[in-house]
Amino acid sequence: MDWIFKARSYGFKIRYTTTAEGCIQWVGDTVLYQQVRFDMTQVQSMVHGLVEEARDVLYSKLMRVDMDADRQVDP
């Protein structure tokens, strides 16, 4: 039984410390990952949305700064 646990632990160590082959495919400007397909414009818009959301949280909740309609700091 001790040998089984040691072999299992060794297998887990190999599994979690060894990099696996990549499974992302590029077709032109489109990325394919498993059953998901997206292009770089979608990635770009997602990143822009995350930056805006982070900026809103930073200014409104953490720094308690008022912002005007154009999302600029209100003097």
C-alpha positions in Angstrom: 0.0 0.0 0.0 2.9 2.4 0.8 4.3 1.8 -2.8 0.9 2.8 -4.2 0.8 6.1 -2.3 4.4 6.9 -3.3 3.7 6.2 -6.9 0.5 8.3 -6.8 2.4 11.2 -5.2 5.2 10.9 -7.7 2.6 11.0 -10.6 0.9 14.1 -9.1 4.3 15.8 -8.8 5.1 15.1 -12.5 1.6 16.2 -13.5 1.7 19.6 -11.8 5.3 20.5 -12.4 5.6 19.5 -16.1 4.3 21.8 -18.8 1.8 20.4 -21.2 1.7 20.9 -25.0 -0.2 24.0 -26.1 -3.7 23.5 -27.4 -4.3 27.0 -28.9 -4.6 27.3 -32.7 -4.2 30.5 -34.7 -6.1 31.0 -37.9 -5.2 34.4 -39.3 -6.4 36.9 -36.6 -8.6 34.3 -34.9 -7.7 32.2 -31.8 -9.2 28.8 -31.4 -9.1 27.1 -27.9 -11.1 23.9 -27.4 -14.7 25.0 -28.5 -14.1 28.7 -28.1 -13.3 31.0 -31.0 -12.5 34.7 -30.8 -10.5 37.3 -32.7 -8.1 40.0 -31.6 -10.6 42.8 -31.8 -12.7 41.0 -29.2 -9.6 40.6 -27.0 -8.9 44.3 -27.4 -12.4 45.4 -26.5 -12.4 43.1 -23.4 -9.1 44.6 -22.2 -10.4 48.2 -22.8 -13.5 47.3 -20.8 -11.5 45.8 -17.9 -9.3 49.0 -17.8 -12.4 51.2 -17.7 -13.9 49.1 -14.9 -10.7 49.1 -12.9 -10.4 52.9 -13.3 -14.0 53.4 -12.1 -13.4 51.2 -9.0 -10.1 52.9 -8.3 -11.5 56.5 -8.5 -15.0 56.0 -7.1 -14.5 53.4 -4.4 -10.9 53.5 -3.4 -10.0 57.2 -3.8 -13.5 58.6 -3.4 -13.0 61.0 -6.3 -15.9 62.5 -8.2 -16.0 62.0 -11.9 -17.9 64.1 -14.5 -19.9 62.7 -17.5 -16.8 62.3 -19.6 -15.3 60.1 -16.9 -12.7 62.7 -16.1 -11.8 63.7 -12.5 -14.2 66.5 -11.5 -12.2 69.4 -10.0 
